[in-house]
Each structure stands twice: as C-alpha cells, then as structure tokens.
C-alpha cells in the first residue's frame, strides 16, 4: 500500500512541477495558446490525482483539503520509513 501511495505522490509532484514550469514559460510567452491548453490539462490532471490520493490516503496538506479527518490520519513522519 505504501508503494502505491508513494507512486501517486511522485506523479502528483511531477504534474505540479510541469504546472510551475508552464507558469514560468507563460510569464514570457503569454500568447502561446498551446502552452495555455497544456497548462489547463495539467491543472485538471493535478486536481484529479490529488483527489484520488486524498480519498485513499488522507490529505496531502491542510490547505484546500476536503477531508474531515485531517487530524485523525497519521502524519507523513508517523509512517515507518520516514518518507516525507
């Protein structure tokens, strides 16, 4: 189970990186409609992956979390292996 959770976290981090990279690119290329469409695609993918993770493993962060049980789930440092 922990490997599946870590795999999902890694996918979320990769998509977040792509979003930030596209934001930086669009700061200097604001008329690139293909990049804007790609950004929208990654934002939708991020939202979907985040919701999937939070439904299965609990909230990733306290900000914007839809989970009622933020404080009842173990924190990342409470899991064995120390993978935060």
Secondary structure, DSSP 8 states (H G I E B T S, - for coil): -HHHHHHHHHHHHHHHHHHHHHHHHHHH-TT-HHHHHHHHHHHHHHHHHHHHHHHHH--S-STT---TTTTTS--GGGSTT---
